[in-house]
């Protein structure tokens, strides 16, 4: 647990430093995102802040493998798929890639990640377990691509994509570092335990 806390602190410090450096570099070199019809900001905003997330994400993945928190298949799924998405995002920031180029790249990253993690784990509902089979690969691929594009759309709304990233990271980190994790079904059971109990009206 102590190593996990140290890693989280290092990731926080590293991402803060890199984000600050990226901001200064973007302003100095006029790498700015100018407002358009989808943007909520009204003045040019420094771009490239995702670099901090990408770098520290990859560093954290390597550390988690060394610590034995994740196995090689999970590392390959996250690192390979994440690096491809990051590359597409970088090129899009610099050259404004069309959807015809971005979408195939998103599908390629999703397929890569889905194959390495083995689709969707069986979902234990208590009275029976859903085994997804090939459908799990299809659903997870479509879900990843949908989330990528949803997140990209929200990137033009100040603060929204950042708050989503923090929330998702906190939940994902909780499930990752918890003991005896056993797939999606375990994750859902854990979330139900964390949520306040529902009380029936008297």
N, C-alpha and C positions, 0 to 999 in steps of 0.2 A: 504493500500500500504506500509506503514511504517513497519508493521509486516512482510510483504513479503520480504522486503529488509533486515530486521534483520535476518530472517530465511535463506536467501541466503548467507548472510555473515557468519552465524554460520555453515552452511553446508560447505562452502569453508574452513573456519578455521579448522573445525573438520576433514574433509577429508584430508587436508594437514598434520595435526598432525598425524593422523592414518597411512597415507601412509608412512611418515617418520619413524614412529615407526616400521611398518611392514618391511620396507627395512632393518633397522638395525637388527631386529630380524632374518630375513632371512639370512643375511650375517653371523651373529654370529653362527647360527645353521646350516649353509650350506644348506639352502633350496633354491637351485639354479636351474634355467632352463638352461640346457645345449644345445648348438646349435645343430640343426639337419638339414636335407635337406630342411625343410620348413622355417627355421629361417633366418632372415636378420642380426641378431647380431652374432658376431664371438667369444665372450667371455661369460662365464656363467653369467646369469642375475638373480637377486633376484626375486623370485616368490611370489605370494600371495598379490600383490598390490590391487587386487579387493576387499579385505576386507574393505578398506576405503570406496569404493563405496557402498558396501552392508550395512554396519553399518549406514552410513549417509543417505542412501536412506530410510531405515526403520525408522530412527529417523524423517526424513522429512515427511514421510507419516503420522506418528502419529501426528506431529504438524499440518499438513494440515487438518486432520480430526477435530482436536480440534478447529482450526481456521474457520472451516466450508467451506474450499476451495474445498474439495472433500467429497463425501458421503461414506457410509459404503461399498457399492458394489465395488466401485473403489478401496478402501483400501484393501478389501479382494482379489480382482483380482491381484493387484500389489504386495501386501505383500506375499500372499500365493504362487503365481507363481514365484515371485522373490526369495523368500527364498529357494524354491525347486531347482531352477537353480543355486543359489549360493552354495547349498550343493553339487550338482553334480559337479560343477566346482572345489570345494575344494577337493573332493575325487579324481577327475581326476588329479589334481596337485600332489596329494600325492601317488596315486596308478596307475595312467595311465589307466583309465577305457576304455574298448573297446566301439566301436560304438553301439554294441548290448545292452549295458547297458545305455549309454548316451541318445541314440535316444528315447527309450520309456519314459525316464524321461522328456525329452524335450517336447514330445507330451503331457504327463500328465500335465505339467505346462501350456502349451498352451491351452489345453482344459479347465483347471481350470479357467484361466484368461478370456477366451472367453465366458464361461458360465456366469461368474459373471458380465461382462460388457455388455452382451446381444448381442454378435455378432457385425456386422458392422452397424452403424446407416445409415438411409436412406441418399442417396446422392442427394442433390438438384442441378440439372444442369441448373436451370433457367426456362426451358420450360417443364420439367417433373422431377419427383423424382424417383430414383432407390431404390426399397425396396428389400433388399438382401434375407431376410428370412433364411432358412436353409443353403443356399449357403454361406451366410455371415459367419456363424459359421465355415464352412469348409475352406473357403478362409482365414479367420483370423488365424485359427489354423495352416494351412500350412505356411502362411506368417510369423508367429512368429517363428516356428521351422526353417524355412529357414534363417531368420535373425540371430537367435541364432548361427547356424552353420557357417554362413558367418562371423559373428563377431569373433567366436572362431578361424576360419582360419586366419583372419587378425591379431590375437593376437600375432602371431609370427613375425610380421613386425613392427619394432621399430617405435613408434609414430603414426602409422596409426589408431590403435584401440582407442588410447587415443584421437586423434583429432576427430574421429567420435563420440565418447562418448560426448565430449564437444559440438560439433555442434548439435547433437540430443537433448542434455539436454537443450541447449539454445532455440531451436525451441519449444520443448515440454513445457518448462517453460513459454515461451511467451504465448502460447495458453492456458496453464492452468491458468495463472494469469490474462488473459484478461477478461474484463467484458462481460457478456451475451454470454458465450460460449454455442454453441448448436450443438455439434456433429461434425462429420467429414466434412460435407458440410460447416459449419461455418468456420472450420479450413482452408479449401482450399480457401474460399473467403478471409479470413484474409491474408493468404500467398500471394494471388494475389495482394492485396492492398499494401503489403510491398515490393513486387518486383518492380524494375524500370519499368515504362510503356514502351511498345513496340511502336516504332514510325515507320511509313511506310516511305520508301524512296521516295523522291520527284523527 
